[in-house]
Amino acid sequence: MARIGIVGTGWGARVQEPMFREAGLDVVAVAGRDQWRELVSADNVDLVSVVAPPYQHREVALAALEAGKHVLCEKPTTLSPLEAEELVSAAQQRPNQLALIDHELRFLPAWREARAHIGEIGRIRYAEVRYSSPARNDLARAWNWWSDVPRGGGIWGAVGSHFVDALRYFGMEIEAAQALLHTIIARRPFEKGMREVTADDWASVNLRLHDGAVATMQFCAVSSGPDEATTLTIHGENGAMRFTGEEVLLSKNRSPFQRMAGSAIEQRPGNSPGGAFGTGTLHLGRALRAALDDGDRNALAPAATFEDGLMQQRVLDAARRSAANGGTLVECGDG
C-alpha cells in the first residue's frame, strides 16, 4: 500500500487524510509546516503531499524530490514563475518520480466526462467564473498567512488558481490577463492588536485566450450573503457547458441547461458550495493508489503536472502585475 506523508495540519489533516484513507492509501504521517523535514526524509514515506502555505511550497517540494519521494504540491504552485521553473527543472531531472499539482477537480467523474465531450459545443467563444463565499467575512477572524502577499495569500491565488487550471484542462490556453485585485477587509486581529491585510479578498480578472476567445472571472471571499454555488460556464458556437458542484450541465441550440453528467454534491470533508474539492480529493487518491500500488500510471492522466503549475503561475503573476499597473493587459509570458 502506498505510504503518504502530509505536510500541513489544516486542509491536509482535515480533508486529504480522511479522503486518502478512504481511497485506500496509507497516510503514515501528518506534520506541521515547522516539523516537515523529518517526514520528508523518512524511509516509510513514498509520496509527500505539500499542503503548507504557498511560501513554503518550493522549499518542501524540492526537498521531497531530492529525497527521492513522489510529490503532490498544493496550489498556487509557488510565489512566482521563477520558483515554479525551479520545480519543473527539478522534476524533469527525476522522471521516475511523480511531480503533480493538487488540482483535484480534474478528477471529478463529471469533469472527466465533460472533457471528453467538450467538442460538442463547438469552437469556444468565452468562459465565465463566479465564486462568492462569506468564508472570511468575519471581522474577528485572525490575521494569518492568507492575509499576507509575501506568504502567498489572497483569493486570486487560493481559488483563482483552480479555475485558471480548469480553463486549461478544458483546452483553453491563456495568453494575457487584465485584473483588479482588491482588499475589502483591510485589517484583522493579530496577537493583542490589529495587523494590515495586504492580500486580496476580492478579484475580478479578464483573460484573453488562444484563438480569439475570452474569459472573465470574479471571486469574493468576504461576501455578506450566503455561501453560493460556484459556477464555471463555457460558451461555444453550438452550446454551453456549466460546471457546478459535482454536476455538469449542457445546453445546445439555446435549450435550457440539463444535467449531462454527475449528481448533487456529496456531504464529505472539503465539499462546499464553493466546489467539490473533497470528492475530487477522493478520486485523486484512488488514482494515486492505482498508479503507486498497481503500476497503472494512466490513472493519473488527468493530473496537473509541475509544467501545468508553471503555466498557472504565469497567469496568476500576469494578473497581479496588471492590477499593480492600473489594470493594463499583461501578456502571460512577459516578465
C-alpha positions in Angstrom: 0.0 0.0 0.0 1.4 3.4 -1.0 2.6 5.4 2.1 1.7 9.1 2.2 3.2 11.8 4.3 1.2 15.1 4.5 2.9 18.4 5.3 0.1 20.6 6.6 -2.3 20.3 9.6 -5.1 22.4 8.1 -6.6 21.2 4.8 -4.1 18.3 4.8 -5.4 16.9 8.0 -9.0 17.9 7.7 -9.6 16.8 4.1 -6.7 14.9 2.5 -6.0 12.5 5.3 -9.6 11.1 5.5 -10.1 11.1 1.8 -6.8 9.5 1.0 -7.5 6.8 3.6 -10.9 6.2 2.1 -9.2 5.9 -1.3 -7.0 3.0 0.0 -3.8 5.0 0.7 -1.8 4.6 3.9 -1.4 8.0 5.5 1.6 7.3 7.8 2.4 10.9 9.0 1.0 14.4 9.1 3.4 17.1 10.1 3.1 20.8 10.7 4.8 23.2 8.4 7.6 23.7 11.0 8.2 20.0 11.5 8.3 18.7 8.0 12.0 17.8 7.5 11.8 14.5 9.3 8.7 13.5 7.4 10.3 14.3 4.0 13.4 12.2 4.8 11.5 9.2 6.4 12.1 5.8 4.9 8.4 4.9 5.3 7.1 7.7 3.1 6.6 7.1 -0.6 4.8 10.4 -1.5 4.9 13.8 0.2 1.8 15.9 -0.1 2.8 19.5 0.3 -0.1 21.4 1.9 1.9 24.1 3.7 1.3 27.7 2.8 2.5 28.8 -0.7 5.7 30.5 0.6 6.9 27.1 1.6 6.0 25.1 -1.5 9.3 25.5 -3.3 11.4 24.5 -0.3 9.4 21.5 0.8 8.7 20.2 -2.7 12.4 20.5 -3.7 13.5 18.7 -0.5 11.0 15.9 -1.1 12.1 15.4 -4.7 15.8 15.4 -3.6 14.9 12.7 -1.0 13.5 10.5 -3.8 9.9 11.0 -3.0 6.9 11.4 -5.3 5.4 14.9 -4.7 1.9 16.3 -4.7 2.0 20.0 -4.2 -0.9 22.3 -3.3 -1.8 25.3 -5.4 -0.9 28.0 -6.1 2.3 26.3 -7.2 4.8 28.8 -5.7 5.2 32.5 -5.1 6.5 33.3 -8.6 7.1 31.8 -12.1 10.8 31.7 -11.3 10.2 29.4 -8.3 7.8 27.3 -10.4 10.5 27.0 -13.1 12.9 25.6 -10.4 10.3 22.9 -9.5 9.8 22.0 -13.2 13.6 21.7 -13.6 14.0 19.5 -10.5 11.1 17.2 -11.6 12.5 16.9 -15.1 15.7 15.6 -13.7 13.7 12.8 -11.9 11.3 11.4 -14.5 10.5 8.3 -12.4 9.1 10.4 -9.6 5.6 11.8 -9.7 5.5 15.6 -9.6 1.9 16.8 -9.5 -0.1 19.9 -8.6 -3.2 19.2 -6.4 -5.9 20.3 -8.8 -8.3 17.7 -7.6 -11.3 19.0 -9.5 -9.7 17.4 -12.7 -10.5 14.0 -11.2 -14.3 14.6 -10.7 -16.0 11.9 -12.9 -18.3 14.6 -14.4 -15.4 16.8 -15.3 -13.6 13.9 -17.0 -16.7 13.1 -19.0 -17.2 16.7 -19.9 -13.6 17.0 -21.1 -14.2 14.0 -23.5 -17.3 15.8 -24.9 -16.2 19.5 -24.9 -16.0 19.5 -28.7 -19.8 19.1 -28.9 -20.3 22.8 -28.0 -18.1 23.8 -30.9 -15.4 26.4 -31.0 -15.2 28.1 -27.7 -16.2 31.8 -27.6 -15.9 32.7 -23.9 -16.0 31.4 -20.4 -17.1 32.9 -17.1 -16.5 32.0 -13.5 -18.3 33.3 -10.4 -17.3 32.5 -6.8 -18.8 34.1 -3.8 -18.2 33.0 -0.2 -18.5 34.5 3.3 -15.6 32.4 4.5 -13.5 35.3 5.5 -16.3 37.9 6.2 -16.0 37.6 10.0 -14.1 40.8 11.1 -12.9 38.9 14.2 -11.1 36.3 12.1 -7.4 36.5 12.9 -4.7 37.6 10.6 -2.6 34.7 9.2 -0.6 33.9 6.1 -3.7 34.0 3.9 -3.8 37.8 4.7 -0.2 38.4 3.5 1.0 38.9 -0.1 4.7 37.8 0.7 3.4 34.5 2.0 1.2 33.8 -1.0 -2.2 34.8 0.5 -5.3 36.1 -1.3 -8.3 34.8 -3.1 -6.8 35.1 -6.6 -4.1 32.5 -5.7 -6.2 30.4 -3.5 -9.3 30.0 -5.7 -8.4 31.7 -8.9 -5.6 29.2 -9.5 -8.2 26.3 -9.6 -10.2 27.9 -12.3 -7.2 29.1 -14.3 -6.2 25.4 -14.3 -9.8 24.4 -15.2 -9.8 26.6 -18.3 -6.5 24.9 -19.4 -7.9 21.4 -18.6 -10.8 22.1 -21.0 -8.5 23.2 -23.7 -8.2 26.9 -23.3 -4.7 28.3 -23.3 -4.4 31.8 -21.7 -2.4 34.5 -23.4 -2.9 37.6 -21.3 -4.6 38.9 -18.2 -6.3 42.2 -17.1 -7.1 42.4 -13.4 -8.5 44.4 -10.5 -7.4 42.9 -7.2 -8.9 44.5 -4.0 -8.7 44.2 -0.3 -12.1 44.8 1.3 -11.3 43.9 4.9 -8.1 45.9 5.4 -7.1 45.0 9.0 -7.5 41.9 11.1 -6.8 40.9 14.7 -3.2 39.8 15.4 -1.8 38.9 18.8 -3.0 41.8 21.0 -3.7 44.4 18.3 -4.5 44.7 14.6 -2.4 44.0 11.5 -2.8 45.2 7.9 -4.1 42.8 5.3 -2.1 43.1 2.2 -3.6 40.2 0.2 -6.7 40.4 -2.0 -10.1 39.1 -0.8 -11.9 40.2 -4.0 -10.7 39.7 -7.5 -12.0 40.5 -11.0 -9.9 39.1 -13.9 -10.4 39.2 -17.6 -8.4 36.8 -19.8 -7.5 36.7 -23.4 -7.5 33.1 -24.6 -5.9 31.5 -27.6 -7.8 31.6 -30.9 -9.8 34.7 -30.1 -11.8 33.5 -27.1 -12.0 35.4 -23.8 -12.9 34.7 -20.2 -14.0 36.6 -17.2 -13.7 35.6 -13.5 -14.9 37.1 -10.3 -14.0 35.9 -6.8 -15.0 37.1 -3.4 -14.1 35.6 0.0 -15.9 38.2 2.1 -19.5 38.0 0.8 -22.2 39.2 3.3 -24.7 36.9 1.7 -24.9 33.1 1.7 -22.1 30.7 0.5 -23.1 30.5 -3.1 -22.6 27.6 -5.6 -19.6 28.4 -7.7 -20.2 28.2 -11.5 -17.9 27.8 -14.5 -19.7 28.2 -17.8 -18.0 27.6 -21.1 -19.8 29.0 -24.2 -19.2 27.6 -27.6 -20.6 28.1 -31.0 -23.1 25.3 -30.7 -23.9 25.3 -27.0 -22.6 25.8 -23.4 -21.4 23.7 -20.5 -21.9 24.7 -16.9 -19.9 23.2 -14.1 -21.2 23.5 -10.5 -20.5 21.2 -7.6 -20.2 17.6 -8.9 -22.5 18.3 -11.9 -22.0 19.3 -15.5 -25.0 20.8 -17.2 -25.3 21.1 -21.0 -27.3 23.5 -23.2 -27.4 23.0 -27.0 -29.2 25.1 -29.6 -30.4 27.6 -26.9 -32.2 24.9 -24.9 -32.4 25.1 -21.1 -29.4 23.6 -19.2 -29.9 20.0 -18.4 -27.7 17.6 -16.4 -25.1 16.0 -18.7 -23.0 14.2 -16.0 -22.6 13.9 -12.3 -25.0 14.3 -9.4 -25.8 16.5 -6.4 -22.7 17.4 -4.3 -22.0 14.8 -1.7 -21.6 15.5 2.0 -17.9 14.9 2.7 -14.9 16.8 4.1 -13.8 19.5 1.7 -17.0 19.8 -0.2 -19.0 23.1 0.0 -21.0 25.3 -2.4 -17.5 26.6 -3.4 -16.7 23.3 -5.0 -16.5 19.5 -4.7 -12.9 19.6 -3.6 -13.4 16.7 -1.1 -14.9 14.4 -3.8 -12.1 15.4 -6.1 -9.5 14.5 -3.5 -11.1 11.1 -3.0 -10.9 10.4 -6.8 -7.3 11.8 -6.9 -6.4 9.4 -4.1 -7.9 6.5 -5.9 -5.8 7.4 -9.0 -2.6 7.7 -6.8 -3.3 4.2 -5.4 -3.8 2.8 -8.8 -0.5 4.4 -10.0 1.6 3.6 -7.0 0.2 0.2 -5.9 -1.0 -1.3 -9.2 1.6 0.4 -11.5 -1.2 2.0 -13.6 0.3 5.4 -14.4 -2.6 6.0 -16.9 -4.8 6.5 -13.9 -3.1 9.8 -13.4 -3.7 11.0 -16.9 -6.0 13.9 -15.8 -3.4 15.2 -13.3 -1.9 18.6 -13.3 1.9 18.4 -13.7 4.5 20.8 -12.4 4.6 22.2 -16.0 0.9 22.9 -15.7 1.7 24.6 -12.3 4.2 26.8 -14.1 1.7 27.9 -16.7 -0.9 28.6 -14.0 1.7 30.6 -12.1 2.4 32.8 -15.1 -1.3 33.6 -15.4 -1.5 34.5 -11.7 1.6 36.7 -12.0 0.3 38.5 -15.1 -2.9 39.3 -13.3 -1.1 40.6 -10.3 1.2 42.8 -12.5 -1.9 44.1 -14.3 -3.6 45.1 -11.1 -0.4 46.8 -9.9 -0.2 48.7 -13.2 -3.8 50.0 -13.1 -5.5 47.2 -15.0 -3.4 47.2 -18.2 -3.4 44.0 -20.3 -0.3 41.9 -19.4 1.0 39.1 -21.5 1.4 35.9 -19.5 4.8 35.2 -20.9 6.2 38.6 -20.1 8.3 39.4 -17.1 
